[in-house]
Amino acid sequence: MKPNQAKAQASEVAYELHTLGWKAFQNLCIAIVADVWGQTVQSFYDSKDGGRDGAFKGQWISKEGEEYLGSFSVQCKFTSNPSKYIKLADLSDELVKAESLAARGLADNYFLFANARMSGVEDEKISKRFGEIKGIKRFVAYGLDRISAFIRESSRLRMMVPRVYGLGDLSQILDERASQQAKEILSFLGEDLNKFVITDAYRKSARALIDEGFVLLLGEPACGKSTIAAALAVGALDEWGCSTFKIRNASEFISHSNPNESKQFFWVDDAFGATQLDLMSAQEWNSVFAHMSAAIRRGARILFTSRDYIYKSARRFLKESALPLIRESQVVIHVEKLSRNEREQILYNHIRLGDQERKFKKRIKPFLPKIALHAHFSPEIARRLGNAIFTKRLFIYEEGIDDFVSRPIDFLCEIIQTIDLNSRAALALVFMRGGALPSPVSMSSGEARALTLLGGSEHGMREALNSISGSLVLLSTQGGSNTWRFKHPTVRDAFAKVVAENHELLDIYLIGAPIEMLLGEVTCGGIRVVGAKVSIPADRYDLIVSRLAELNPHKDKDWKQRDKDQDMLHRFLSYRAGCEFLVKYLDSNPGFLDSLKVWSYLNSVSDMAVISRLNDLGLLPEVQRLKVVEAIRELAVETPDAGFLSDEFCNLTTSEEKTLILGDIRSLLIPNLDAEIEIWRRNFHGDGTPEDYFDSFVSALKDYKRALADEEVATQIDAALLEIERVVDEMQSDLPEEREDDDFATYRTSEDASDSRSIFDDVDQ
């Protein structure tokens, strides 16, 4: 605990352990033994335990230094009744097991854990009766209050079993500042963390954070990335004492990163786009990778999540050399590789703790083992089965359930199409705001018109947001502000599909959606973009062209906003617009071509992406192309910028023009490399590391070496590269030393085992 950081004292508050289920409670007890007593315990399962839920044999030295010898047995007694008080009469079966174990020499030390409350009088009776069993030398019973105290007293235990964060009052275990941060983090998940299951991906992510200070958590949609991230974020806050931030973009990282604070944890969900690549976001991260490396060196920990297909698209735009950890510290969640135990526990938690009526739980109970083993099972499928709003149209028989699990988006579309008008209007409003609708809701005139056209009312929409909260949307908190968000990205996916198939909804969307959100969701002209939600038909091109006018420079915009708008426009025209749409746009904006500029560095200049696209489609006039080539020729020497050699821009120059540019490099740049290196050295202002600073220079020289293919030039470039290494070493000598790894705890959980008792036995209680 940090100095002057008092934790709230309220030991009478207990955790809601009755919600865990028998198997999860058993695992919790084994974890308590392992953490509190500092001993690895073998856990057993019902058919093979011989009357024990956990066992150890040998010398046992507690954390307090007490030493015990012999055999040790752990027995767990679970009840679903939160008001239950355990009595000696409830332990008849356990007494029989204890006598049998003691007779075989397996219970020199016997520990009983019960999630029911235990009075002092009953504790005395129970201890006396078990103590009378021949062969038991030491007996201890722990009830709900003592188990809750174990949890409150051990941050290591809470990180090992993170779902307990959702089972009690956070103020009982965290100081006021940390408690508020934790509540903000958990608000992004609703009640999902109390259903969390430790998986191999969680353990690998924790290990990467401990060893490297960074992890990139990758996986397909609905695989549980955000839940794992939230568990690690709260664990970092609790166990490691980090100030924890959930940030959205590179600029927020810069504003929150504190060079005077060594312990900070940054969680960036969907770092490169929520449902598809956000090119601007990806490139903005390049500019702060050096800052991130510095933060990690001083002790910060950073977690990115991304859909796997989005990261694959982002890689060619990321400057991974500036943050090698983005390649080296990746954890990929393979839903199909979740173990049987992990799948069953995830499904159990969502069904038992969801809002389904007991009648539904009883009816679906026989099908749960097969659902857990289904090829298309995912944590999101489990969540939907546990929530009544998703199962209104589910027919509980084998074929119906298989259809529900196999076609999750289609089922979700049906739900959206059949919910009441105000609920659908509420979803539309969240969708039109790019998945983040500030609360209390304040609508623009366009949004108000859309609401009316959808058949909703302002009052009805506000009521609907509350009624679908926790199922389709979620009210999250950040920095004291509340925001309505989709409960899961797949809800946004499904709503976009509904929009794309309904022309009336499409017009409402095109008119009312914010321009930055619109351009990140749609394509024009048959362009295929993985994750794009809406393909605009040709009869709506004029509407898109008119919306793009919102991005034109205006005196009321500052230079940052103008740059952002132009970059947004250029990215859309480069990667999301087909030839027919581009022709229409150029006809409507005759001065657009003259506005395009050529800057260093070509690969990161949005103007160049448009120029290259227009050239490839035969829409770039020759006079404009020649101006571009002349600018490229100057930059190749002056910067130096080797971007013209890349696949993206190679068609802009003819073979003769390329030869002329390479000739300038040979005669004007190569003989003066020593002077150029010295200029670069003098211009370094301490942003990032010297190695990162020189990276683009080094990369250009290597490209020139390959392109020129001249032995004399190669020798000169190799000498220059060695000189850059020497200069970088000198410049780095003043930087702070790399941090050493901190001593954090890691834990193991039991592997799969074959149980005769189904985990789903008490799912309907």
Stockholm file with secondary structure:
# STOCKHOLM 1.0

chainA/1-765         MKPNQAKAQASEVAYELHTLGWKAFQNLCIAIVADVWGQTVQSFYDSKDGGRDGAFKGQWISKEGEEYLGSFSVQCKFTSNPSKYIKLADLSDELVKAESLAARGLADNYFLFANARMSGVEDEKISKRFGEIKGIKRFVAYGLDRISAFIRESSRLRMMVPRVYGLGDLSQILDERASQQAKEILSFLGEDLNKFVITDAYRKSARALIDEGFVLLLGEPACGKSTIAAALAVGALDEWGCSTFKIRNASEFISHSNPNESKQFFWVDDAFGATQLDLMSAQEWNSVFAHMSAAIRRGARILFTSRDYIYKSARRFLKESALPLIRESQVVIHVEKLSRNEREQILYNHIRLGDQERKFKKRIKPFLPKIALHAHFSPEIARRLGNAIFTKRLFIYEEGIDDFVSRPIDFLCEIIQTIDLNSRAALALVFMRGGALPSPVSMSSGEARALTLLGGSEHGMREALNSISGSLVLLSTQGGSNTWRFKHPTVRDAFAKVVAENHELLDIYLIGAPIEMLLGEVTCGGIRVVGAKVSIPADRYDLIVSRLAELNPHKDKDWKQRDKDQDMLHRFLSYRAGCEFLVKYLDSNPGFLDSLKVWSYLNSVSDMAVISRLNDLGLLPEVQRLKVVEAIRELAVETPDAGFLSDEFCNLTTSEEKTLILGDIRSLLIPNLDAEIEIWRRNFHGDGTPEDYFDSFVSALKDYKRALADEEVATQIDAALLEIERVVDEMQSDLPEEREDDDFATYRTSEDASDSRSIFDDVDQ
#=GR chainA/1-765 SS CCTTCCCCCCTTCCCCGGGSCHHHHHHHHHHHHHHHSCCCCEECCTTTSTTCSEEEEEEEECTTSCEEEEEEEEEEECCSCTTCBCCGGGGHHHHHHHHHHHHTTCCSEEEEEESSBCCHHHHHHHHHHHHTSTTCCEEEEECHHHHHHHHHHCHHHHHHSGGGGGSSCGGGTSCHHHHHHHHHHHHTTTTGGGGCCCCHHHHHHHHHHHHHSEEEEEECTTSSHHHHHHHHHHHHHHHSCCEEEEECSHHHHHHHCCTTCSCEEEEETTTTCSSSCCHHHHHHHHTTHHHHHHHHHTTCEEEEEEEHHHHHHHGGGSCGGGCTHHHHSEEEECGGGCCHHHHHHHHHHHHHHSSCCHHHHHHHGGGHHHHHHCTTCCHHHHHHHTSGGGSTTCCCSHHHHHHHHHCHHHHHHHHHHHSCHHHHHHHHHHHHTTTEEEESCCCCHHHHHHHHHTTCCHHHHHHHHHHTBTTTEEEEEETTEEEEEESSHHHHHHHHHHHHTCHHHHHHHHHHSCHHHHHTTEEESSCCCTTCCEEECGGGHHHHHHHHGGGSCCTTSCHHHHHHHHHHHHHHHHHSBCHHHHHHHHHHCTTHHHHCCCCSCGGGCHHHHHHHHHHHTTCSCHHHHHHHHHHHHHHHHHSCCCGGGSTTTGGGSCHHHHHHHHHHIIIIIGGGHHHHHHHHHHTCCSSSCHHHHHHHHHHHHHHHHHHHCCHHHHHHHHHHHHHHHHHHHHHHTTSCCCCCCCCCCCCCCCCCCCCSSCGGGGTTC
#=GC SS_cons         CCTTCCCCCCTTCCCCGGGSCHHHHHHHHHHHHHHHSCCCCEECCTTTSTTCSEEEEEEEECTTSCEEEEEEEEEEECCSCTTCBCCGGGGHHHHHHHHHHHHTTCCSEEEEEESSBCCHHHHHHHHHHHHTSTTCCEEEEECHHHHHHHHHHCHHHHHHSGGGGGSSCGGGTSCHHHHHHHHHHHHTTTTGGGGCCCCHHHHHHHHHHHHHSEEEEEECTTSSHHHHHHHHHHHHHHHSCCEEEEECSHHHHHHHCCTTCSCEEEEETTTTCSSSCCHHHHHHHHTTHHHHHHHHHTTCEEEEEEEHHHHHHHGGGSCGGGCTHHHHSEEEECGGGCCHHHHHHHHHHHHHHSSCCHHHHHHHGGGHHHHHHCTTCCHHHHHHHTSGGGSTTCCCSHHHHHHHHHCHHHHHHHHHHHSCHHHHHHHHHHHHTTTEEEESCCCCHHHHHHHHHTTCCHHHHHHHHHHTBTTTEEEEEETTEEEEEESSHHHHHHHHHHHHTCHHHHHHHHHHSCHHHHHTTEEESSCCCTTCCEEECGGGHHHHHHHHGGGSCCTTSCHHHHHHHHHHHHHHHHHSBCHHHHHHHHHHCTTHHHHCCCCSCGGGCHHHHHHHHHHHTTCSCHHHHHHHHHHHHHHHHHSCCCGGGSTTTGGGSCHHHHHHHHHHIIIIIGGGHHHHHHHHHHTCCSSSCHHHHHHHHHHHHHHHHHHHCCHHHHHHHHHHHHHHHHHHHHHHTTSCCCCCCCCCCCCCCCCCCCCSSCGGGGTTC
//
